[in-house]
Amino acid sequence: MRWLLEAVIAVGVLGGAWAGPVAAQETAEDVAHQAFQQGLDAYQRADYLNAVRHFEQACRHAFIFSSAYYVWLGNACEQAYDTALASAKAERVALLDKGVDAYRIAFDRKHDPDIHYDYGRMKAKYALECARMVLGREISGHPRPLRSLPAEVQDTSLALPPDMRFQRYQAATVDSLARLWQMAADGLNEVWEGILARERKERIFTLSGVSQPALSDTLQAYLSMYIEHCMKLVEASSRVNFVGIEPDFHIPRIAAACRRGQRGDNPEWFSRVLEAVQFDGGYNMRCAIHRVIGLRLSKDRQVDAAIDDLIRGITYARSDTSRASLYIDIAFTAYQENLVDAVGYARLGYMRNPQDRRIRDTYGGLSLSLANVQLREGNHRKAVATLHPVTEFDWQDRGEALMTLAIAYINSDLEGVLDKAYQAAEEAYQIDPDRYWKEFRRVAELYGSFAQVLDLERKHGNGKPE
C-alpha cells in the first residue's frame, strides 16, 4: 500500500509540474488571441502601425497559430509602408524588412506556396525600395547614409577623412546597390518557387486527363506580379550600368511566366508583355523595359517622363531598326504636346530605317499635319521646308503632301515658285489622277499651261471648263 500511496503522490507532484506549463501556454495563447483581435480591429480602421504592434505581440505569445499571425504581421507592415506619406517612406522602409522576416518565419512554420510567394515578393519589394532611395539621394546630389538600410548594405563613407570620403562613398554606393539588386533577385527566385509550388498544387486538384489545366485567378495574379517586379528590377539597375548586373537573364524567365499566363482568362496581356520583352532582337532587356515603361507613361499622358525612358531605351538599343522604332514611339508621344518636336523625332527614325513603311507613313503624316498648321498661320516658307523632304520618298499620302507643297510654293515668296508648284502638282496628279485633276488644272492655269488645262478638262470634265 505504501508504494501505491507514493505513486499517487508522485503523480500528483508531476501532474502539478505538467499543469504549470500547460496553464502558462493557455494563458499565452489567450494573450496572443486578444492581441491578434486588437490587430485586426486596428487593421480594419487602417491604423496599420498599431496593427503591426498588436500582431507583433500576438506572434511573441502564440504557440499554435503563429504562422497565421506572422502572415498578418507581414501584411500590416506592407500596408503601413504603402500608406505612409512620401516624406515618411525612408523612415518606414524598415517595416518592409520586418515584413520580410515575418513571412520568412511563417513559411518556415508552414510550407504553403502562397506564403512562399509573399515572402519572395516582400523581399524583392524591400530591396527595390531601398535601391530607389540610394539612387534618389545620388540623383538629388545629397549623398547621405541611409540609416534604414540593412546593416550589410549601409555605407560608412562619412566615417572617413574628408579627402577620402567621396571616392569611398562612390564605391560604397555601388556595392550597396549591387547587394540590394542581388537581394531583389533572390526574392524573385523565391517568388518563382512559390509560383511553381502553387502550380503543382492546383494541378493536383484538377480533373485527371487535362494536359493543360486553366490557371486560377490567383496564379495569374502571381505571374503578373512576378513579371512586374522583374521589370522594376531591370529598370532600377539600368539607371547605372554595373558589371555583374545581367538583365537579359530575365528575358527567358519573363517569357516562361508569360507562356503560363497565356493559359488564363487574360492571355492578351501576357502576349503583349512577351512581345514587348522580345524587342531589339529578343535579347536586350534594358532596351525593352525602357520601351515598355515609356509607352505606359505615354498612354498616361506623362509626356516628359515617357520621352526620358524611351531615350534611355535608345541608348541601350543595339540596332538601327530598334532605334528607329523608338524614335517613332517618341514622335507619337511628343505629338500630344508639340507637333514640331514630333516631326523632328519622326525624321530621326526615318534616317535610321528609311525602308520601313510604318516609319515613312508616320514621318510623312506628321509633317503634313505640321505643314497644314503652318499654312493656316501664313508661314509658307516653313510649310515648304517641312513638306519638301517627305515628298522625296513613297508613302501613303505622298500625293496629298505634293499638292499641299504646290499650294505652299504658290503662296510663298521663294524664287521660281510656279515651276516648282507645277512640278509638285503634276506628280500628285500622276499618283491619283481622279483625286487631284482639279487642283492640277488650277495650278496649270496659273502656270500658263493652257494646253494642259484643256487636256485635263477633256479627260476628267467632259471637255467643259469649270
Buried (B, 14 or more C-beta within 10 A) or exposed (E): EEEEEEEEEEEEEEEEEEEEEEEEEEEBBEBBBBBBEBBBEBBEEEBBBBBBBBBBBBBEBBEEBBBBBBBBBBBBBBBBBEEBEEEEBBEBBBBBBBBBBBBBBBBEEBEBBBBBBBBBBBBBBBBBBBBBBBBEBBEEEEBEBBEBBBEEBBBEBEEBEEEEBEEBBBEBBBBBBBBBBBBBBBBBBBBBBBBEBBBEBBEEEEEEEEEEEEBBEEBBBBBBBBBEBBBBBBBBBBBBEBEEBEBBEBBEBBBBBBBBBBBBEEBEBBBEBBEBBBBBEBEBBBBBBBBBBBBBBBEEEBBEBBBBBBBBBBEBBEBEBBBBBBBBBBBBBBBEEEBEBBBBBBBBBBBBBEEBEBBBBBBBBBBBBBBBBBBEEEBBBBBBBBBBBBBEEEBBBBBBBBBBBBBBBBBBEEEEBBEBBBBBBBBBBEBEBEBBBBBBBBBBBBBEBEEBBBEBBEEBBEEEEE
